[in-house]
Amino acid sequence: MFDCVIIGSGVVGSLIARKLSSYQLNVAVIEKEPDVGNVVTMANSAIVHSGYDPVPGSLKAKLNVLGNAMFDKIADELDVEFDRCGSLTVALYDEQLPLLEELSKRSAENGVPVKILTKEEVLKMEPNINKDVKAALFAPTAGLINPFTLCTHAIENAVDNGVKLFLDEKVVDIKKDKDVFKVICASKNVYETKVVINAAGIYSEEIHKMIEDVDYQLIPRKGEYFLLDHYSDSLVKHTIFPLPSEKGKGILVSPTTGGTYIVGPSAEVTFSKDDVSTDKPTLDEIKRQALDLVPSIPFNQVIRTFAGTRPTPTTHDFIIGFAKSDDHFINCSGIESPGLASSPAIAEYVVNEFVSKVLSLKKKESYNPYVKKRVNLKAMSLKERNELIKKNPAYGEIICNCEKVTLGEILDEFNSSVPPRTIKAVRKRTRAGFGKCQGGFCQPLVAKLIAEKFNIPLNKVLYQYDDSYVAKYKVKDNNDDK
């Protein structure tokens, strides 16, 4: 019997869990995937938006601005890579200048500091932007975040503070018996709870429908991306946006916290919430629009294309609050962009405005907001690295040559309270496999480490989802001379 069950462990569900872990509550998180942050959180632009774009007065505007301001503290407590590099929203034509002025006014209404830069100022900041640029809106509070470690470290911190995490648990039904919800999973496990928080991302509409009819729809909108290698540090220093349209913020060009560059996304309505395929016509259109912004993008440095889906609500705003029929069922639905930037504030809002109305919140004296700090070899001097390797030789054994990830760093993740159990989970936590060869060399080593850690056969190691085995069967026993 739990006080609260959170359905979904994307970045929003994980940060809500972390917030609730600071109180004397019995909390569980149920996730249908074999790892946290495997769906919407895993495939986004990794941008902490400043908040100039959302419609003033909307939940998006309010929570984006509040969330943005929280990231310096969050990143420190959760040991997450964060760079408040700022963004430039570019006008390439004279007829776009009035829209730039409108965005500046909207920024003022939302309380976001911005400045309209002249052509000369823009090119001084970003020499590789299209030389025909007319002006740009500079938002200094925008930033870059590592969304993978934000999510995994948030749920790890929640678990360290007493939250229970249940993976591979797909919710198939929810029933109410007097004052108790019974959350029923495909595994036949049943979780009883006083309060349910629906943070199921793109599937939150289906979860909501398990208790009542809904008056909105979540439309899956697919975004396709290019990822470029960290071949240089001079392509762009800021996140570069075109002027937004009715489809969204448009095709951006941006560095990432890992030193790579991201280009995209598209914004295509898709009929499947699981559709993360890419296609040449869409990628060609992304490339065309991106080259309008930054003509020197070297697409011969692309190391990966990928896609993610986002839940676009027909309400055009976040859907957060009590269900119409039950104030012990709290929805956190329709969290599309700027959901990542808003996520810390969404967690505060859900707990302070809704959970506090139905549960007694007593602070936990033992609560520790800090996750265990990871060894950051890239930030060490050669002397510091050598001293560390003398103490622990595992930090001198390279597993992923592209990203220079060591055995010691992977073992640290295995020893955390939310260890990675799939190859993709190791990637998200350590970047092993995120480089130029995309795991071509390190993936067998990572698979072997997972098999050894969890004492399973190598052909039972998953890449990401159920049945995504990377090895089928043994072709030879170790003691076979043939």
Secondary structure, DSSP 8 states (H G I E B T S, - for coil): -EEEEEE--SHHHHHHHHHHTTBS--EEEE-SSSSSS-SGGGSS--EE--SSSS-TTSHHHHHHHHHHHHHHHHHHHHT--EE---EEEEE-SGGGHHHHHHHHHHHHHHT---EEEEHHHHHHH-TTS-TT--EEEEETT-EEE-HHHHHHHHHHHHHHTT-EEE-S--EEEEEEETTEEEEEETTS-EEEEEEEEE--GGGHHHHHHTTS--S--EEEEEEEEEEE-S--S-S-SSEEEE--BTTBS--EEEE-TTS-EEEE---EE-S-TT-----HHHHHHHHHHHHHH-TT--GGGEEEEEEEEEEEETTSS-EEEE-SS-TTEEEEE---TTHHHHHHHHHHHHIIIIIHHHS---B-TT----------GGGS-HHHHHHHHHH-GGGGSEEETTTTEEHHHHHHHHTSSS---SHHHHHHHH-TT-STTTTTTTHHHHHHHHHHHHT--GGG-BSSSTT-BS----SS-TT---
